[in-house]
């Protein structure tokens, strides 16, 4: 489970399953992606606009 909280105190939950044999994802690779790839993209955005979050996360 992943919990994000924005600067207004709004929280959201998500999940990221480490299914190594299927996707190659491990707990460590998911944590790295959240902390170093996805997290920095989301910094400063509001959780109140999930479509913007999705678009931002999917952008290269």
mmCIF file as gemmi writes it, N, C-alpha and C atoms, coordinates in Angstrom:
data_model
loop_
_atom_site.group_PDB
_atom_site.id
_atom_site.type_symbol
_atom_site.label_atom_id
_atom_site.label_alt_id
_atom_site.label_comp_id
_atom_site.label_asym_id
_atom_site.label_entity_id
_atom_site.label_seq_id
_atom_site.pdbx_PDB_ins_code
_atom_site.Cartn_x
_atom_site.Cartn_y
_atom_site.Cartn_z
_atom_site.occupancy
_atom_site.B_iso_or_equiv
_atom_site.pdbx_formal_charge
_atom_site.auth_seq_id
_atom_site.auth_asym_id
_atom_site.pdbx_PDB_model_num
ATOM 1 N N . UNK Axp A 1 ? 0.846 -1.184 0 1 0 ? 1 A 1
ATOM 2 C CA . UNK Axp A 1 ? 0 0 0 1 0 ? 1 A 1
ATOM 3 C C . UNK Axp A 1 ? 0.884 1.236 0 1 0 ? 1 A 1
ATOM 4 N N . UNK Axp A 2 ? 0.386 2.23 -0.714 1 0 ? 2 A 1
ATOM 5 C CA . UNK Axp A 2 ? 1.079 3.506 -0.801 1 0 ? 2 A 1
ATOM 6 C C . UNK Axp A 2 ? 0.105 4.591 -0.39 1 0 ? 2 A 1
ATOM 7 N N . UNK Axp A 3 ? 0.55 5.471 0.491 1 0 ? 3 A 1
ATOM 8 C CA . UNK Axp A 3 ? -0.285 6.604 0.912 1 0 ? 3 A 1
ATOM 9 C C . UNK Axp A 3 ? 0.434 7.885 0.519 1 0 ? 3 A 1
ATOM 10 N N . UNK Axp A 4 ? -0.267 8.759 -0.187 1 0 ? 4 A 1
ATOM 11 C CA . UNK Axp A 4 ? 0.247 10.078 -0.522 1 0 ? 4 A 1
ATOM 12 C C . UNK Axp A 4 ? -0.552 11.103 0.259 1 0 ? 4 A 1
ATOM 13 N N . UNK Axp A 5 ? 0.135 12.113 0.759 1 0 ? 5 A 1
ATOM 14 C CA . UNK Axp A 5 ? -0.531 13.201 1.462 1 0 ? 5 A 1
ATOM 15 C C . UNK Axp A 5 ? -0.011 14.506 0.889 1 0 ? 5 A 1
ATOM 16 N N . UNK Axp A 6 ? -0.938 15.366 0.462 1 0 ? 6 A 1
ATOM 17 C CA . UNK Axp A 6 ? -0.491 16.641 -0.107 1 0 ? 6 A 1
ATOM 18 C C . UNK Axp A 6 ? -0.327 17.69 0.981 1 0 ? 6 A 1
ATOM 19 N N . UNK Axp A 7 ? 0.121 18.867 0.595 1 0 ? 7 A 1
ATOM 20 C CA . UNK Axp A 7 ? 0.411 19.919 1.572 1 0 ? 7 A 1
ATOM 21 C C . UNK Axp A 7 ? -0.836 20.438 2.272 1 0 ? 7 A 1
ATOM 22 N N . UNK Axp A 8 ? -2.027 20.144 1.723 1 0 ? 8 A 1
ATOM 23 C CA . UNK Axp A 8 ? -3.282 20.536 2.368 1 0 ? 8 A 1
ATOM 24 C C . UNK Axp A 8 ? -3.773 19.465 3.332 1 0 ? 8 A 1
ATOM 25 N N . UNK Axp A 9 ? -3.046 18.356 3.434 1 0 ? 9 A 1
ATOM 26 C CA . UNK Axp A 9 ? -3.436 17.279 4.33 1 0 ? 9 A 1
ATOM 27 C C . UNK Axp A 9 ? -4.362 16.26 3.688 1 0 ? 9 A 1
ATOM 28 N N . UNK Axp A 10 ? -4.635 16.4 2.382 1 0 ? 10 A 1
ATOM 29 C CA . UNK Axp A 10 ? -5.48 15.442 1.676 1 0 ? 10 A 1
ATOM 30 C C . UNK Axp A 10 ? -4.657 14.195 1.391 1 0 ? 10 A 1
ATOM 31 N N . UNK Axp A 11 ? -5.212 13.018 1.738 1 0 ? 11 A 1
ATOM 32 C CA . UNK Axp A 11 ? -4.498 11.754 1.542 1 0 ? 11 A 1
ATOM 33 C C . UNK Axp A 11 ? -5.184 10.895 0.498 1 0 ? 11 A 1
ATOM 34 N N . UNK Axp A 12 ? -4.388 10.075 -0.141 1 0 ? 12 A 1
ATOM 35 C CA . UNK Axp A 12 ? -4.909 9.106 -1.093 1 0 ? 12 A 1
ATOM 36 C C . UNK Axp A 12 ? -4.148 7.807 -0.944 1 0 ? 12 A 1
ATOM 37 N N . UNK Axp A 13 ? -4.817 6.687 -1.21 1 0 ? 13 A 1
ATOM 38 C CA . UNK Axp A 13 ? -4.194 5.372 -1.106 1 0 ? 13 A 1
ATOM 39 C C . UNK Axp A 13 ? -4.076 4.733 -2.472 1 0 ? 13 A 1
ATOM 40 N N . UNK Axp A 14 ? -3.062 3.924 -2.626 1 0 ? 14 A 1
ATOM 41 C CA . UNK Axp A 14 ? -2.872 3.172 -3.853 1 0 ? 14 A 1
ATOM 42 C C . UNK Axp A 14 ? -2.147 1.884 -3.518 1 0 ? 14 A 1
ATOM 43 N N . UNK Axp A 15 ? -1.879 1.11 -4.535 1 0 ? 15 A 1
ATOM 44 C CA . UNK Axp A 15 ? -1.144 -0.125 -4.295 1 0 ? 15 A 1
ATOM 45 C C . UNK Axp A 15 ? -0.167 -0.37 -5.423 1 0 ? 15 A 1
ATOM 46 N N . UNK Axp A 16 ? 0.88 -1.071 -5.083 1 0 ? 16 A 1
ATOM 47 C CA . UNK Axp A 16 ? 1.892 -1.454 -6.06 1 0 ? 16 A 1
ATOM 48 C C . UNK Axp A 16 ? 2.385 -2.834 -5.644 1 0 ? 16 A 1
ATOM 49 N N . UNK Axp A 17 ? 1.967 -3.832 -6.36 1 0 ? 17 A 1
ATOM 50 C CA . UNK Axp A 17 ? 2.295 -5.216 -5.99 1 0 ? 17 A 1
ATOM 51 C C . UNK Axp A 17 ? 3.623 -5.643 -6.606 1 0 ? 17 A 1
ATOM 52 N N . UNK Axp A 18 ? 4.545 -6.128 -5.777 1 0 ? 18 A 1
ATOM 53 C CA . UNK Axp A 18 ? 5.817 -6.624 -6.293 1 0 ? 18 A 1
ATOM 54 C C . UNK Axp A 18 ? 5.661 -8.04 -6.851 1 0 ? 18 A 1
ATOM 55 N N . UNK Axp A 19 ? 5.36 -8.131 -8.115 1 0 ? 19 A 1
ATOM 56 C CA . UNK Axp A 19 ? 5.151 -9.435 -8.76 1 0 ? 19 A 1
ATOM 57 C C . UNK Axp A 19 ? 6.346 -9.749 -9.653 1 0 ? 19 A 1
ATOM 58 N N . UNK Axp A 20 ? 7.487 -9.963 -9.017 1 0 ? 20 A 1
ATOM 59 C CA . UNK Axp A 20 ? 8.746 -10.179 -9.707 1 0 ? 20 A 1
ATOM 60 C C . UNK Axp A 20 ? 8.71 -11.149 -10.871 1 0 ? 20 A 1
ATOM 61 N N . UNK Axp A 21 ? 8.157 -12.36 -10.683 1 0 ? 21 A 1
ATOM 62 C CA . UNK Axp A 21 ? 8.161 -13.322 -11.792 1 0 ? 21 A 1
ATOM 63 C C . UNK Axp A 21 ? 7.334 -12.869 -13.003 1 0 ? 21 A 1
ATOM 64 N N . UNK Axp A 22 ? 6.362 -11.999 -12.787 1 0 ? 22 A 1
ATOM 65 C CA . UNK Axp A 22 ? 5.492 -11.561 -13.875 1 0 ? 22 A 1
ATOM 66 C C . UNK Axp A 22 ? 5.972 -10.244 -14.484 1 0 ? 22 A 1
ATOM 67 N N . UNK Axp A 23 ? 6.219 -9.248 -13.645 1 0 ? 23 A 1
ATOM 68 C CA . UNK Axp A 23 ? 6.556 -7.91 -14.137 1 0 ? 23 A 1
ATOM 69 C C . UNK Axp A 23 ? 8.015 -7.525 -13.922 1 0 ? 23 A 1
ATOM 70 N N . UNK Axp A 24 ? 8.704 -8.267 -13.082 1 0 ? 24 A 1
ATOM 71 C CA . UNK Axp A 24 ? 10.075 -7.913 -12.737 1 0 ? 24 A 1
ATOM 72 C C . UNK Axp A 24 ? 10.156 -6.936 -11.583 1 0 ? 24 A 1
ATOM 73 N N . UNK Axp A 25 ? 9.005 -6.469 -11.094 1 0 ? 25 A 1
ATOM 74 C CA . UNK Axp A 25 ? 8.988 -5.514 -9.991 1 0 ? 25 A 1
ATOM 75 C C . UNK Axp A 25 ? 9.269 -6.207 -8.666 1 0 ? 25 A 1
ATOM 76 N N . UNK Axp A 26 ? 10.088 -5.565 -7.845 1 0 ? 26 A 1
ATOM 77 C CA . UNK Axp A 26 ? 10.35 -6.023 -6.488 1 0 ? 26 A 1
ATOM 78 C C . UNK Axp A 26 ? 9.937 -4.911 -5.538 1 0 ? 26 A 1
ATOM 79 N N . UNK Axp A 27 ? 9.872 -5.198 -4.265 1 0 ? 27 A 1
ATOM 80 C CA . UNK Axp A 27 ? 9.566 -4.146 -3.284 1 0 ? 27 A 1
ATOM 81 C C . UNK Axp A 27 ? 10.584 -3.022 -3.391 1 0 ? 27 A 1
ATOM 82 N N . UNK Axp A 28 ? 11.853 -3.381 -3.582 1 0 ? 28 A 1
ATOM 83 C CA . UNK Axp A 28 ? 12.911 -2.365 -3.677 1 0 ? 28 A 1
ATOM 84 C C . UNK Axp A 28 ? 12.755 -1.51 -4.932 1 0 ? 28 A 1
ATOM 85 N N . UNK Axp A 29 ? 12.417 -2.122 -6.076 1 0 ? 29 A 1
ATOM 86 C CA . UNK Axp A 29 ? 12.284 -1.336 -7.308 1 0 ? 29 A 1
ATOM 87 C C . UNK Axp A 29 ? 11.055 -0.425 -7.254 1 0 ? 29 A 1
ATOM 88 N N . UNK Axp A 30 ? 9.996 -0.902 -6.62 1 0 ? 30 A 1
ATOM 89 C CA . UNK Axp A 30 ? 8.797 -0.068 -6.472 1 0 ? 30 A 1
ATOM 90 C C . UNK Axp A 30 ? 9.093 1.116 -5.564 1 0 ? 30 A 1
ATOM 91 N N . UNK Axp A 31 ? 9.761 0.858 -4.451 1 0 ? 31 A 1
ATOM 92 C CA . UNK Axp A 31 ? 10.117 1.938 -3.525 1 0 ? 31 A 1
ATOM 93 C C . UNK Axp A 31 ? 11 2.971 -4.23 1 0 ? 31 A 1
ATOM 94 N N . UNK Axp A 32 ? 11.983 2.491 -5.001 1 0 ? 32 A 1
ATOM 95 C CA . UNK Axp A 32 ? 12.865 3.396 -5.74 1 0 ? 32 A 1
ATOM 96 C C . UNK Axp A 32 ? 12.047 4.263 -6.703 1 0 ? 32 A 1
ATOM 97 N N . UNK Axp A 33 ? 11.143 3.636 -7.453 1 0 ? 33 A 1
ATOM 98 C CA . UNK Axp A 33 ? 10.331 4.381 -8.423 1 0 ? 33 A 1
ATOM 99 C C . UNK Axp A 33 ? 9.479 5.441 -7.746 1 0 ? 33 A 1
ATOM 100 N N . UNK Axp A 34 ? 8.901 5.095 -6.618 1 0 ? 34 A 1
ATOM 101 C CA . UNK Axp A 34 ? 8.053 6.056 -5.9 1 0 ? 34 A 1
ATOM 102 C C . UNK Axp A 34 ? 8.889 7.22 -5.381 1 0 ? 34 A 1
ATOM 103 N N . UNK Axp A 35 ? 10.028 6.905 -4.756 1 0 ? 35 A 1
ATOM 104 C CA . UNK Axp A 35 ? 10.831 7.942 -4.12 1 0 ? 35 A 1
ATOM 105 C C . UNK Axp A 35 ? 11.649 8.779 -5.102 1 0 ? 35 A 1
ATOM 106 N N . UNK Axp A 36 ? 12.063 8.19 -6.231 1 0 ? 36 A 1
ATOM 107 C CA . UNK Axp A 36 ? 13.012 8.877 -7.107 1 0 ? 36 A 1
ATOM 108 C C . UNK Axp A 36 ? 12.483 9.232 -8.493 1 0 ? 36 A 1
ATOM 109 N N . UNK Axp A 37 ? 11.388 8.618 -8.916 1 0 ? 37 A 1
ATOM 110 C CA . UNK Axp A 37 ? 10.854 8.886 -10.253 1 0 ? 37 A 1
ATOM 111 C C . UNK Axp A 37 ? 9.467 9.525 -10.156 1 0 ? 37 A 1
ATOM 112 N N . UNK Axp A 38 ? 8.537 8.833 -9.525 1 0 ? 38 A 1
ATOM 113 C CA . UNK Axp A 38 ? 7.155 9.314 -9.455 1 0 ? 38 A 1
ATOM 114 C C . UNK Axp A 38 ? 6.994 10.442 -8.439 1 0 ? 38 A 1
ATOM 115 N N . UNK Axp A 39 ? 7.533 10.26 -7.247 1 0 ? 39 A 1
ATOM 116 C CA . UNK Axp A 39 ? 7.389 11.252 -6.183 1 0 ? 39 A 1
ATOM 117 C C . UNK Axp A 39 ? 7.805 12.652 -6.596 1 0 ? 39 A 1
ATOM 118 N N . UNK Axp A 40 ? 9.003 12.808 -7.169 1 0 ? 40 A 1
ATOM 119 C CA . UNK Axp A 40 ? 9.415 14.153 -7.574 1 0 ? 40 A 1
ATOM 120 C C . UNK Axp A 40 ? 8.492 14.788 -8.62 1 0 ? 40 A 1
ATOM 121 N N . UNK Axp A 41 ? 7.892 13.988 -9.482 1 0 ? 41 A 1
ATOM 122 C CA . UNK Axp A 41 ? 6.948 14.522 -10.474 1 0 ? 41 A 1
ATOM 123 C C . UNK Axp A 41 ? 5.691 15.067 -9.808 1 0 ? 41 A 1
ATOM 124 N N . UNK Axp A 42 ? 5.288 14.454 -8.699 1 0 ? 42 A 1
ATOM 125 C CA . UNK Axp A 42 ? 4.04 14.836 -8.043 1 0 ? 42 A 1
ATOM 126 C C . UNK Axp A 42 ? 4.202 15.969 -7.048 1 0 ? 42 A 1
ATOM 127 N N . UNK Axp A 43 ? 5.424 16.271 -6.669 1 0 ? 43 A 1
ATOM 128 C CA . UNK Axp A 43 ? 5.659 17.305 -5.666 1 0 ? 43 A 1
ATOM 129 C C . UNK Axp A 43 ? 5.037 18.62 -6.113 1 0 ? 43 A 1
ATOM 130 N N . UNK Axp A 44 ? 4.219 19.188 -5.25 1 0 ? 44 A 1
ATOM 131 C CA . UNK Axp A 44 ? 3.569 20.455 -5.531 1 0 ? 44 A 1
ATOM 132 C C . UNK Axp A 44 ? 2.194 20.331 -6.162 1 0 ? 44 A 1
ATOM 133 N N . UNK Axp A 45 ? 1.795 19.11 -6.555 1 0 ? 45 A 1
ATOM 134 C CA . UNK Axp A 45 ? 0.474 18.922 -7.152 1 0 ? 45 A 1
ATOM 135 C C . UNK Axp A 45 ? -0.554 18.578 -6.076 1 0 ? 45 A 1
ATOM 136 N N . UNK Axp A 46 ? -1.801 18.867 -6.359 1 0 ? 46 A 1
ATOM 137 C CA . UNK Axp A 46 ? -2.886 18.562 -5.434 1 0 ? 46 A 1
ATOM 138 C C . UNK Axp A 46 ? -3.466 17.183 -5.738 1 0 ? 46 A 1
ATOM 139 N N . UNK Axp A 47 ? -3.789 16.45 -4.682 1 0 ? 47 A 1
ATOM 140 C CA . UNK Axp A 47 ? -4.447 15.159 -4.85 1 0 ? 47 A 1
ATOM 141 C C . UNK Axp A 47 ? -5.905 15.322 -5.26 1 0 ? 47 A 1
ATOM 142 N N . UNK Axp A 48 ? -6.404 16.548 -5.247 1 0 ? 48 A 1
ATOM 143 C CA . UNK Axp A 48 ? -7.796 16.801 -5.604 1 0 ? 48 A 1
ATOM 144 C C . UNK Axp A 48 ? -8.043 16.673 -7.104 1 0 ? 48 A 1
ATOM 145 N N . UNK Axp A 49 ? -6.977 16.559 -7.904 1 0 ? 49 A 1
ATOM 146 C CA . UNK Axp A 49 ? -7.125 16.457 -9.356 1 0 ? 49 A 1
ATOM 147 C C . UNK Axp A 49 ? -6.465 15.16 -9.83 1 0 ? 49 A 1
ATOM 148 N N . UNK Axp A 50 ? -7.134 14.013 -9.652 1 0 ? 50 A 1
ATOM 149 C CA . UNK Axp A 50 ? -6.514 12.73 -9.985 1 0 ? 50 A 1
ATOM 150 C C . UNK Axp A 50 ? -6.161 12.577 -11.46 1 0 ? 50 A 1
ATOM 151 N N . UNK Axp A 51 ? -6.903 13.206 -12.357 1 0 ? 51 A 1
ATOM 152 C CA . UNK Axp A 51 ? -6.572 13.093 -13.78 1 0 ? 51 A 1
ATOM 153 C C . UNK Axp A 51 ? -5.232 13.771 -14.074 1 0 ? 51 A 1
ATOM 154 N N . UNK Axp A 52 ? -4.985 14.902 -13.457 1 0 ? 52 A 1
ATOM 155 C CA . UNK Axp A 52 ? -3.7 15.571 -13.631 1 0 ? 52 A 1
ATOM 156 C C . UNK Axp A 52 ? -2.577 14.711 -13.068 1 0 ? 52 A 1
ATOM 157 N N . UNK Axp A 53 ? -2.804 14.082 -11.936 1 0 ? 53 A 1
ATOM 158 C CA . UNK Axp A 53 ? -1.791 13.195 -11.336 1 0 ? 53 A 1
ATOM 159 C C . UNK Axp A 53 ? -1.469 12.041 -12.278 1 0 ? 53 A 1
ATOM 160 N N . UNK Axp A 54 ? -2.494 11.434 -12.833 1 0 ? 54 A 1
ATOM 161 C CA . UNK Axp A 54 ? -2.313 10.299 -13.741 1 0 ? 54 A 1
ATOM 162 C C . UNK Axp A 54 ? -1.515 10.725 -14.971 1 0 ? 54 A 1
ATOM 163 N N . UNK Axp A 55 ? -1.888 11.85 -15.56 1 0 ? 55 A 1
ATOM 164 C CA . UNK Axp A 55 ? -1.19 12.362 -16.738 1 0 ? 55 A 1
ATOM 165 C C . UNK Axp A 55 ? 0.266 12.654 -16.413 1 0 ? 55 A 1
ATOM 166 N N . UNK Axp A 56 ? 0.513 13.242 -15.263 1 0 ? 56 A 1
ATOM 167 C CA . UNK Axp A 56 ? 1.875 13.586 -14.842 1 0 ? 56 A 1
ATOM 168 C C . UNK Axp A 56 ? 2.71 12.337 -14.628 1 0 ? 56 A 1
ATOM 169 N N . UNK Axp A 57 ? 2.14 11.329 -13.973 1 0 ? 57 A 1
ATOM 170 C CA . UNK Axp A 57 ? 2.874 10.096 -13.698 1 0 ? 57 A 1
ATOM 171 C C . UNK Axp A 57 ? 3.221 9.382 -15.011 1 0 ? 57 A 1
ATOM 172 N N . UNK Axp A 58 ? 2.316 9.396 -15.968 1 0 ? 58 A 1
ATOM 173 C CA . UNK Axp A 58 ? 2.521 8.672 -17.226 1 0 ? 58 A 1
ATOM 174 C C . UNK Axp A 58 ? 3.416 9.41 -18.214 1 0 ? 58 A 1
ATOM 175 N N . UNK Axp A 59 ? 3.684 10.703 -17.97 1 0 ? 59 A 1
ATOM 176 C CA . UNK Axp A 59 ? 4.54 11.469 -18.877 1 0 ? 59 A 1
ATOM 177 C C . UNK Axp A 59 ? 5.984 10.991 -18.767 1 0 ? 59 A 1
ATOM 178 N N . UNK Axp A 60 ? 6.697 10.981 -19.894 1 0 ? 60 A 1
ATOM 179 C CA . UNK Axp A 60 ? 8.108 10.545 -19.852 1 0 ? 60 A 1
ATOM 180 C C . UNK Axp A 60 ? 8.996 11.484 -19.068 1 0 ? 60 A 1
